[in-house]
Amino acid sequence: MTGTRHTRPVRDEQHSVGELVGQATEQLSRLVRQEVALAKMELAEKGKRAGRGGGMLGAAGAIGYVGLFALAGTAIAALSLALPVWAAALIVTAVLFVTAGVLAMMGRAQLRRAVPPKPEATLGSVRTDVDVIRERAHR
């Protein structure tokens, strides 16, 4: 994970095994806390996206519901000048269902952007940290 490092100054003297284990434990604990904080931030961002997508779906539904009545009445009245009223109503109904389908697909696409609800950047950072720790442990 990127961030500020708070390491102790290196001394020229030899460290005991206990000191080295203590330092490693302290650094690992700090690293875990930083990764958890990063995961929280990433999940909060994904939650905001899901909220926006849901809000857009709700707004589309509300506006569509109110506008549906006005549009349907106007369209049926206009088409009934050239067609029987039942045919005009059928055409308007079909158009409204197609519109509803398009809005649903757009809202679904917004919700898909928010999933999977896992912190992908954090997981990548943790993998990098583990690789670095393994590499240094083998030296």
NORMO-V527201 format. One record per run of one state. SS is the DSSP state (A for helix, B for strand, O for the rest). FROM is the first residue (numbers start at 1). LEN is the number of residues. Records with the same first field share a line. If there is no record, write none. Layout:
SS: FROM-LEN / FROM-LEN
//
This chain:
O: 1-16 / 80-5 / 114-6 / 138-2
A: 17-63 / 85-29 / 120-18
//
